Amino acid sequence: MNKKFIEITSRGKKIKLNREGIICPQNPQNSDEAPDMEFVNVATEFMRKYYSPRRQLNRKCGSYGLKHVYERATGNYIPNGDFIYAMHLAGFDVVPCNELSKNCWFNISNTFPKIDTMNKKIAMEN
């Protein structure tokens, strides 16, 4: 991120995310405007497990499209702002698509999880 913070929209409210992943000005645990950390933690774990960062931004799929890929792969709904926050916590760069957009680009290696790898990991966990 080039700025001190970026604005994301979560549940219809604009919130600011700084470089350390802290919602400004409030602490996420104490704010009803903050992302739902249950959604965020599950998505963060999934993204760390099945995706990896690369040097450049991947402009093939923005946050809104990628959140739908996540939802189809897991069956879990997540708001776009919560997904953006999860991607940040998972270690990906978060760059707004443009100044007016609520969507972001990420430095993600691919836009679809490797289904074979995902199925093998799920089978091993059970």
C-alpha positions as a Python dict, from the first residue, in 0.01 Angstrom:
ca = {
    (1, 'M'): (0, 0, 0),
    (2, 'N'): (137, 339, -94),
    (3, 'K'): (-72, 550, 146),
    (4, 'K'): (-77, 539, 524),
    (5, 'F'): (-416, 371, 501),
    (6, 'I'): (-678, 260, 251),
    (7, 'E'): (-1053, 288, 288),
    (8, 'I'): (-1263, -25, 257),
    (9, 'T'): (-1636, -64, 294),
    (10, 'S'): (-1764, -325, 537),
    (11, 'R'): (-2136, -365, 601),
    (12, 'G'): (-2206, -32, 431),
    (13, 'K'): (-1964, 166, 648),
    (14, 'K'): (-1634, 311, 528),
    (15, 'I'): (-1342, 212, 748),
    (16, 'K'): (-970, 271, 721),
    (17, 'L'): (-711, -5, 719),
    (18, 'N'): (-352, 89, 798),
    (19, 'R'): (-31, -92, 702),
    (20, 'E'): (-32, -296, 1024),
    (21, 'G'): (-382, -426, 955),
    (22, 'I'): (-543, -212, 1222),
    (23, 'I'): (-879, -55, 1161),
    (24, 'C'): (-851, 318, 1222),
    (25, 'P'): (-946, 489, 1439),
    (26, 'Q'): (-1112, 211, 1638),
    (27, 'N'): (-1001, -131, 1750),
    (28, 'P'): (-1181, -400, 1543),
    (29, 'Q'): (-1291, -593, 1852),
    (30, 'N'): (-1466, -286, 1998),
    (31, 'S'): (-1634, -153, 1685),
    (32, 'D'): (-1965, -254, 1534),
    (33, 'E'): (-1838, -97, 1209),
    (34, 'A'): (-1536, -326, 1190),
    (35, 'P'): (-1525, -642, 981),
    (36, 'D'): (-1668, -959, 1135),
    (37, 'M'): (-1350, -1128, 1257),
    (38, 'E'): (-1509, -1475, 1234),
    (39, 'F'): (-1550, -1428, 856),
    (40, 'V'): (-1208, -1267, 829),
    (41, 'N'): (-1016, -1535, 1020),
    (42, 'V'): (-1164, -1822, 817),
    (43, 'A'): (-1092, -1643, 488),
    (44, 'T'): (-740, -1547, 600),
    (45, 'E'): (-655, -1909, 683),
    (46, 'F'): (-797, -2032, 351),
    (47, 'M'): (-607, -1772, 147),
    (48, 'R'): (-277, -1850, 324),
    (49, 'K'): (-329, -2221, 266),
    (50, 'Y'): (-421, -2222, -104),
    (51, 'Y'): (-266, -1906, -251),
    (52, 'S'): (70, -1736, -249),
    (53, 'P'): (186, -1379, -311),
    (54, 'R'): (388, -1269, -611),
    (55, 'R'): (583, -949, -681),
    (56, 'Q'): (335, -780, -913),
    (57, 'L'): (-35, -713, -878),
    (58, 'N'): (-266, -959, -1047),
    (59, 'R'): (-518, -749, -1238),
    (60, 'K'): (-708, -1048, -1378),
    (61, 'C'): (-951, -1052, -1089),
    (62, 'G'): (-1033, -781, -833),
    (63, 'S'): (-1147, -828, -477),
    (64, 'Y'): (-1516, -865, -563),
    (65, 'G'): (-1453, -1137, -820),
    (66, 'L'): (-1198, -1316, -602),
    (67, 'K'): (-1434, -1313, -302),
    (68, 'H'): (-1685, -1501, -520),
    (69, 'V'): (-1416, -1756, -611),
    (70, 'Y'): (-1357, -1801, -236),
    (71, 'E'): (-1731, -1835, -168),
    (72, 'R'): (-1776, -2101, -439),
    (73, 'A'): (-1472, -2296, -317),
    (74, 'T'): (-1576, -2295, 49),
    (75, 'G'): (-1951, -2235, 55),
    (76, 'N'): (-1888, -1948, 301),
    (77, 'Y'): (-2031, -1600, 238),
    (78, 'I'): (-1806, -1301, 312),
    (79, 'P'): (-1864, -929, 251),
    (80, 'N'): (-1620, -765, 8),
    (81, 'G'): (-1467, -536, 274),
    (82, 'D'): (-1412, -828, 510),
    (83, 'F'): (-1248, -1023, 227),
    (84, 'I'): (-1012, -733, 152),
    (85, 'Y'): (-914, -719, 518),
    (86, 'A'): (-859, -1098, 520),
    (87, 'M'): (-630, -1070, 216),
    (88, 'H'): (-429, -802, 393),
    (89, 'L'): (-394, -1019, 704),
    (90, 'A'): (-297, -1316, 485),
    (91, 'G'): (6, -1116, 367),
    (92, 'F'): (-108, -988, 29),
    (93, 'D'): (-63, -631, -93),
    (94, 'V'): (-395, -447, -110),
    (95, 'V'): (-421, -173, -375),
    (96, 'P'): (-750, 1, -459),
    (97, 'C'): (-852, -49, -824),
    (98, 'N'): (-896, 329, -851),
    (99, 'E'): (-975, 623, -625),
    (100, 'L'): (-1352, 577, -649),
    (101, 'S'): (-1366, 197, -638),
    (102, 'K'): (-1456, -14, -335),
    (103, 'N'): (-1260, -301, -496),
    (104, 'C'): (-890, -380, -472),
    (105, 'W'): (-616, -563, -659),
    (106, 'F'): (-386, -812, -485),
    (107, 'N'): (-42, -954, -559),
    (108, 'I'): (-189, -1305, -576),
    (109, 'S'): (-20, -1577, -779),
    (110, 'N'): (-335, -1719, -935),
    (111, 'T'): (-704, -1639, -916),
    (112, 'F'): (-835, -1991, -861),
    (113, 'P'): (-729, -2231, -586),
    (114, 'K'): (-552, -2541, -701),
    (115, 'I'): (-847, -2778, -663),
    (116, 'D'): (-634, -3095, -657),
    (117, 'T'): (-418, -2952, -381),
    (118, 'M'): (-725, -2827, -195),
    (119, 'N'): (-899, -3167, -216),
    (120, 'K'): (-587, -3352, -97),
    (121, 'K'): (-544, -3118, 202),
    (122, 'I'): (-912, -3146, 296),
    (123, 'A'): (-894, -3528, 271),
    (124, 'M'): (-583, -3536, 492),
    (125, 'E'): (-751, -3316, 753),
    (126, 'N'): (-1049, -3552, 785),
}
